[in-house]
Structures are given as structure tokens and as C-alpha cells.
Amino acid sequence: MEKLEKSKGIFYAKLFAPLIFGLIMYALPWIIIGQVAPEGCSANAWLYLSIFMGLIVGLILEPIPPAFIGVVAIVIAVFFRIGPKGSGAEDATITAATAINWALSGFSNAVVWLIFAAFTIGLGFSKTGLGERIALLLVSKLGRSTLGLGYAIAIVDLILAPFIPSNAARSGGTVYPVVTSIAPMFGSHPDENPRKIGAYLVWVGLASACVSSSIFLTGQAPNPLAITQISNGGGQVVDWVSWFLAFLPVGIILFILTPILAYIIYPPEVKGSSQVLSWAKEKYAKLGAITKAEIYMILIAIIGLILWVGSSFFPKDALYNLNATTTALLMIVLMVATKVISWQDFLGNKPAWNTLVWFATLVAMATGLSNVGFIAWLANLFDGMFDSVSPIVAIIALILVFSWLRYFFASGTAYVTAVMLVFVTIVQAVPNIDVNQTLLLLILPMGFMGIITPYGTGCSPLWFGSHYIKGPQFFLLGGIFAAIYMIIYLIVGIPWVKFIMPYLSFH
């Protein structure tokens, strides 16, 4: 009973915290300087910021589903008729129709639909069993040694990452079940001999998912969301191939290094066994011959990759040069047409629809920051701040601050929503740098920096919840790996993006 009461107390504390924080935020200028808003910032813009910050606190605490939090925030903004262009002015006259059209504008955003479509494509890998088949095949080939098993885990995630923009879905649907089936074979359980093999496999599962999330633009949902925020802030965005090429050398190094690094830093006691091979081969044999649906899914995935990659090589005005979102929607049409998934599967894919509502509201809310004039006011605050700082020092400092802020966010999506537009403004205030290049350097590490905490990215709670690695060890490993990854990124990634990438541009 006492535990139940305590649980209810925590829930209500989390539920009302965003509202209380938003009210305090709104009252702060009056309390400090006796004005409704700071100098140069309109009262409407400050009101909107207060609502937005309440949204961020809600996304961090998650007392209710995050998509619903987004809907609540957008409804409050519409009620006050702030968010549309020009609504930040003191004498703004915004009609009810204008307010709701702005609120729903996120549903017409191509990137939001790309994320939604990619979730649906991931359903095809799951329903056909293709993801499981790939995992078992790789384990049966590479699983003789524990290190080989680590690479099998990493390769599975790498194969699925371009098509499933959720490392939680990739891990939970394919990799995690394999890992948690293998570890008990060796008597490795969360509460008994976790270091025998289970802890190593769990850490490789998390680390490889984080690396894959940085390799591909569609590797995690916050990546395209960040691109949208940059575009809203006036920056120039990159396409699927440009993102892939920008991270390629760092991605290759981190992908190869991760299982070995874990093997050295957090070594398993079991170095290898034929038992895993026997298990994988037996499970693989039970799957039977590859099905027609799996073959169709493979072909559709190949078509999608060709069109995504080809968009950077085909002439811009060519009929077959499709937008990335159009390609993803085409893949869904082909999946339904070939009965890889049914229309009912499409309609019943709750995670995809939930993500659509969530991201559509976040995109609209983030756009509102510019519309009400808050971003312009913020830009004035940073004007001249970096005049005496070397451009390369400023870039490195911005990358480090932007990346390590992840410690304070339990969601990559909340993190991007909260800070991306702020950093767009800061970068634009730095003299003598390539703004678009610097913004790209900022967002490429977002995937691998999710490793720093047990809550830093979508799949972290899943792996942490296996209990093979305890809290202090998890934080320590996260800090070590994040630091190593970041050092490699700074040494290899910055020179590559600044000096080599301009010669690889296809546009």
C-alpha cells in the first residue's frame, strides 16, 4: 500500500511538473526585473517559450505518452493563438483558423512522413521474419568465438539501421531476443555470472546500435528531426547519401572498433564455444526455406536503398529522382501490393502512428520559436560573443557542449527539440565559419553519444533493463566509450567533413 501511494505521488509530481515549470518560467522576468518579458523579447514570445519549456520538461519526465504531451502543448499554444508567423508581436491578430493551420503544419512535413514510413518498413522485417533470419544466419557463421558473436550483433544492427529509424525497435525486435537466448546457455544470468558472457553481449548490443544510429540519416528518428530544425533555422540540410559520406570514415572505425573495444575494456570470461553455433543452426533450420514474403522484402529494401542513394547521382529534374520520403512511401505501397504486410497491418502499426503524431507536433512547436521572434531575440544575445575565438576552437567547443548535453535528456527526440534551434542560432553567430558544415558536424555524433547514460537513447532502457550491467558500471562504460568515440570523431571526422567532403558533393 505504501509503495502504491509513493508511486501515485511520483506520477502526480511528474504530471504537474511541466505545468509548474512553465508557469515559473513565464513569471521569472516579472520576479527578477519587474517586466513581463526580458528586454527586446515580446510578451507573446516569452509566453510561447514558457509553453515550449513546459513541453520539454514533459518529454524528459514522460508522465504520460510523449505524443500526447506534444498534443497538449500544441492545443495550449492554439488556445493563446501564438505560434503562427507574426504571432509574437504585441498587437498580433491571429485568427482561430490561422492558429490551427499552423498547429497542423507538422503533418505536412516530408521528414515527419519519412520517419513514419521507415517505421512501417521496419514492420516488414519483423512480420516476415527476415530480421530474425538475418540475425540467426550471422550468429551461425560468426558465433564460434565470443568476439565473432559481438560482430554478428553489430552487423545485424547495421543491416537493419537504414530501414528502421528506431534503435529501440531494432534491438527489441531482433538483437535483444538473440542475446538473451544465448547468455543463459553459459549459465550467465543477470544475478549469476553476468560477466561470463551476458554483460559483454549486452554492451555490444547497445554500443553497436548507437554507432549505427550515427552512420545513417534514417538510423534514428532524431537525425531527420534535427535536419528539419536546421532547415527551420535557415540552414542548408544534407540528403541521405551526404550524411552517410560525412560520417563514413568515422563510422567504419567505430563499427570495427566497438566489439574489440568492449572485449578489451569489459572482457567476457567465455571466449568461445560451439554451443552457440549449434543453437543458431538449429533455430535457423526451424525457420525453414526462405519465404516469398522475405524475398519480396529483400527486393523492396534494395529498391529503397538504390533510390535513396541514387537521388544524389541522378539529375535533379529526372523523373526517377525521388525525394527520400517519396521513396519510403513507394516501399510501403510495394509491401502492401506484394502482401509483405496487409493494409490492416499498416493501420494497426501503433508505434508508427504514435511517432507521426509526436513528431508532427514537435516540428510545429519548434517552428513556432522562430515564428514568434524568440530565435531572432536569442541571436542578438549571442551577437559578437565569438569574435575573439578561433573558428576551429569554436567548432570543437560547440561539438563538445552540444554532444555532452545528452547527459540531461532521457530522449534523443526531446534533446533535439530542446536545443537544436538554439545551437543553430549560436553557430550562425560565430564569425568566419561555414555555418552549414558546422551544423552537420554538430549533429553527426548524436547517435553514438546516446551511449553515455542508461536513458540516453531509445534502446538504452531495454539493454539496461536486462540487469546484466549495474548502474554505476553502465555510467562508467558509457562515459569511457563516449569519450573514445568523440576523440576519434574530432581527429578523423572534422578534417574529413571540412577538407574532403566538399570534393565529394554531388549537388
N, C-alpha and C positions, 0 to 999 in steps of 0.2 A: 504493500500500500504506500509506504514511504517513497519507494522508488518510483511508483506511478505518479505521485504528487510532484516529485522532483522533476520527472520527465515532462509533465504538463507545464511546470514553471519554466523550464528551459525553452519549451516550444513557444509559450506566450512571450517570453523575453525576446526570442528571435523574431517573432511575428511583429511586435511593436517597435523593435529597434530601428528599422528603416524609417518609420514614420517619425519617431522621436529625433533621429539624426537629421532628417530633412527639416524638421521644424527648428532645431537648434541652428542648423546651417543658415536657414532663412533669417533667423533673429540675430545672428552673430554681428553683422555690420551695425545694427542698431545698438547692440550691447557695447561694442567697442568704440565706435565713432559717432554714434547718435544719428546715423543715416540708414535709410532702407537698403542701400547698396554701396559698395566701395566707389570711390571717385572714378568717374569715367565708365562705370558699368550701370546700365539701366536697371530699374527695379524689376522689370519683366524678365530680363536676362538672369538676374540673381535668383528670382523665383524659379525659373526653369532649371538653373544649376542645382538648386536645393532639391527639386524633384528628381533630377538626374542622379545626384549623390545618394538619395534615398534608394533609388533603383540599384546602384552599385552595392550598397550595404546589403540589400535584399538578396542580390545574386551571390554575395560572399557567404551569407548565413544560410540561405535557402530554407526558410521555414515552410515554404510552400513551393510547388514546382516552379523552376525559373522562368518557363514560358509564361506562366500565369502572372508572375511578378512583372514581366515586361508588359503584359496587357493592362495590369493595374496602373503602371506608370504612364502608359500612353493615354489611358482614359482620364487620369488626373490632369495631364497636360492639355488634353482636348477640352476638359471642363473649364480650365482657365483660359483656353484659346491662345496658348503660347506654344511655339514650336514651328509654325509655318514661317516662311520668309517675311521679314518685316515685323514680326510679332514682338520683337524686343523693344521697339520704340514705345515711348511713354504714351503717345497718342494713337497707337496702332488700333485699327478697327478690323478685326478678323471675324469673318462670318463663320457660322457653325459648319457650313459646307466646306469652307477652306480648311478649317481645323481638322475635320475628319478625313479629307482627301490627303492632307499631309500625314496623318496618323497611319493611313493605309498604304502610303507610298512605298514602304519597305517590301510589300508583297509584289511590287512590280520590278524589284531589283534583281538583275540577272544573276548576281553572285549568290543571293539567297536561294534562288531556284537551283543553282549548281550544287549547293550543299545538300538541298533536299533530294535532288536527283541522284547524287552519289550515295546517299543513304539507301535509296531504293535499289541501286545497282548492287550494293553490298548484300541486300536481301537475296539476290540471285545466287551469290556464292554460298550463302547459308542454306537456302532451301534445296538447292540441287545437291548439296554435299560436296561441292567442288573444293571449298576451303578445307574441309576435313581430309579429303583425298590428298590434296597437295601437302598438308602437314604430315600425314602418315607416310606418304611416299618419301619425303625428305628425311624423316626420322629413321625410316628403314634403310636408307642409304648412308646416312651420316652418323647414326646413333651408336656406333660401336664404341666410341670414346665420349666422355662427358663433354669435352671441348667441341667435338663434332656435333653433339646434341645441341650445344649452345648455338652453333652456326645454323643448324636446322631451324631452330626457333627464330633466329634473326632473319633468315631467308624467307620463311613463311610470312612474317610481318611485312617484309619488303615487297613481296609479290602482291599482297592484298592492299597495301597502303595507297596506291594511286586511285583505287576504286572505292575505298571505304574511308570517308573523311572523319573517322572516329576511332582513335586508338583503343577506346573502351570496347567498341563493338568488335574490333579485330581481335583484341586479347580475349574478351569474354566469349566470343563465338567460336574461336578456333584454337588459339595458342594456350590459353589458360586450362581448358579441359585436358589437353595433352600433357601439360606439365604436371598437373595434379593427379594424373593417372600414372605417370612414370615414377615420381618420387616415392610413393608408398611401396613400390616393388623392392626398394632397397632398405625398407624399414625407416625411411626418412619422413617424419611427420612433424607438424608444427611444434608439438610439445615433446618430441622424442627424436633425437638425431637430426635436427633441421639442417645442420651444416654438412651432412653426409652427401647430399646431392640437391635436395629440395630448395635450399636457400639460393644456391648458385643459379639454378634454372629460373627461379622466380625473379632474381635480379636481372638476368639476361633478358627475360621476357619484357620487363619494364623498360630497361635501357634501350633495347633494340626498337621497341615501339616509339620511344621518344626520338631516336635518331631518324627513323622512317618518317616521322611526323614533320621533320625539317627538310627531308630530301624532296618531297613532292608538295606542290601547292595544294593538292587535294588530300594530303596526308593527315590533316586535322582541320576541323572546321574553323578555328581561329585564324588560320592562314588567309583564306579568301576574305574573311571578315576584316582583317587588317588591311587588305588591299582596298576594300570598299571604303574604309575610314580614310585611307591616304587619298583616295580619289575625291572624297567629300571635302578634304582639307586642301584641295588644289594641287595635289601631287600627281605625278605620272606613274601609272601602275605597270607591272610586268605580266606577261602571259605565262602559261603553264611551262613551256619549254625554257623561257628565260629564267624562271625561278629555278628549274631543275639544273640548268647550266651554272647558275650563280652559286649553287651550293655543291655542285658536283665533286670538286676535289676534296672538300672537307667531308662530304658525305661518304666518299669512298674510304677515306682514312678512318672515320668514326665507325663505319659499318664493319670494316675488317678488324679494328682495334677492340671493339666492345666485348665480344666473348672472351678474347685473350686477356683484356684488362680485368674483367671480372674473375677470370681464372687465377690471376696473379694476386689481386687485391683481396678477393673473397673466395679463396680456393675451396673446391669440394673435396671431401675425403675420398669419395669414389671417383676413380679416374676413367673407368670404362667397364663395360660389361656387355656380353652378347645377349643378356636377358632383354634389353631394350629392343634390340633388333628383332628378336623372336616375337615380342609383344606387338611391335609395329607391323611386322609382316602378317601376323595373324589377324590383326584388326583391319589391315588393308585388304586382305583376302576376303574378309566378310563383306566388304563393300561391293564385291563382285565387279563385273566388267563396267567400264565407263559408260554412263547412260547418254542417251540422245540429248537430254536437257543439259548435261555437263558440257557436252561438245558444243552445243549452241552457246552456252555461257562463255566458253573459251573464245569462240569466234567473235562474239559480241564485244568481249573485253579487248581483243586485238583490234577490232574496228575502231573502238573508242580511243585506244592509245594512238593509232595511226592518225586519226582525225585531230586529236589533241596536239600531237607532235607536229603534224603536217601543217597546222594553222600558222606556224612560224615560217614555213618554207613556201607554201602555196601563195600565189599572187593574192593580194588583199581583195580584189574585185572578182576573184574566181568563184563560181557557183558552189564548188566543193570545199571552199574555205569557210568552215563553220565556226561560229562562236563556241567557246567551251561549254556553255550551258546548253546550246542547241545540240551539241554532240551528246551530252549526257541525257537529254530528253529523248533523242533519237535512240539511244541504247535502251531506254525504258520501253519505247514503242516496239523495238525488236524483241525484247524479253517477253513482252505480253503476246506479241504475234507468234513467237515460237513456243509459247506455253512454258517458258522457263519459270515465269511467275504468272499468276492469274490476275485479272482485274480486281478481284476481291482481296488478293494478297496486297496489291497496290493500295487499295483503300484502307486495308486493315493494318498497314505499317505505321503503328503509333509513334515510334521514335522519329520517323521521317516527318510526319505531320507536326509533331511537337516541336521539332527543330525549325520547321518552316515558320511557325507562329513566333517562336522565340527570337529567331534571327531577324525576321521582318520587323518586329517591334524594336529590337536593339538598333537596327540600321536607321529607322526613323528617329528614334530618340537621339542617337549620335549626330545625325544630320541637324537636328534642332539646335544643337550647341552653336553651330555656325549661323543658322538662320536667325537666332535671337541676338547675335552680335557678341556672344561670350568669347569665341575664339579670337575675334579681332581685338577685343579688350585684353585678352591674355597675351596676344602677340606684342602689344605695346609694352607690357611689363617686361618682356624678355629683350626688347629692342636695345641693342648696344651691350648686352651682358657679355657677349663672347668676342668683343672687338680686340681684346689683347691676348686672346688664346690662339695657339697654333691650330690650324684646321684638323690635322691628324690627331692631336691631343683631344680636341673637342669631340671628334668622331668616336675615338676609343672610350672616352668618358661617357658619352651618350649611350653607346652599346652596353657598357657595363651597368650603368644605372638602370636602363630600360630592362635588361635581362634579369638582374638580381632583384628587381621589384616583385618578381614572381613569388618570393617568399610570403608576400602578404595577400596572395589571392588563391582561393581554392578552386578556381576555374580559369582556364585559358581564355574562355569567352568573356568572362567578367573582367579579366585583366586587360584584354584588347579594348573592350568597351570603355573602360575607365581611363586608360592612359594613352591610347594611340593618337587621338586628335591633339592631345596636349603635347606629345613629342613631335608631331608634325609641325606644330607651331614653333616649338623650340628649335628644331632643325632649320626651319625657314629663317630664323633669326641669326643663325651662325654665318658670318661673312666668309666668302672665298671657298665655299664647298659646293659640290654637286648635290643639290637637295635630294633629287630622286634616287641617286646612287646611295646616299647616306641612309635614307629611309629603308631602302632594300637591305642594307647591311644591318639595320636595327631589327628587322622582322625575321630574317632567315634563322636566327637561333631560337625562335620561340618554341619550336618543337622539342629540341634536346634540353632546353632549360626547364622543361616540365619535370625533369628528374629530381629537382632539388628538394622536394618535400613529398610526404605521403599523400598530399592532396593537390599537387601542382598541376596535374593534367588528368584527363578523363579516366585513364586506365590505372592511375596510381592507387586509388582506394581499393580497387579489385586485387592488385598484387599485394598491397599492404595488408588487406583483409585476409589473405591466406595465412597470416601469422607465422610464416617461416622466418621473417626478419622482423625483429622487435623495433620499437620506435626509435630509441637512440641510435641503433645501428643503421636504421633506414635513413635518418637525417645525416649521419656521418657519411655513409656511402653516397648519398645524393650530393652532398657538398663536394666530396672528392671528385666524383665523376663530372659534375657541372663545371668545376674549376679546370679539370683536364680538357674537357670538350671546349671550353671557352678559350683556353690558351691556344689550342690547335686552330680554332676559328680565327682568332686575332692574327696569328702568324701566317696562316695559309689563306683564309677567307678574304681578309681586307685587300692584300695585294692582288688576289685573283679578280675580285669584283672591280677594283679601281683601275687596274692596268691591263688585264687580259680580256675581261668581259666586253669592253667597248668594241673590241675587234671581232666579237662573236655575235654582234647584234644582227638580227635578221630583218629588222624593220627600218 
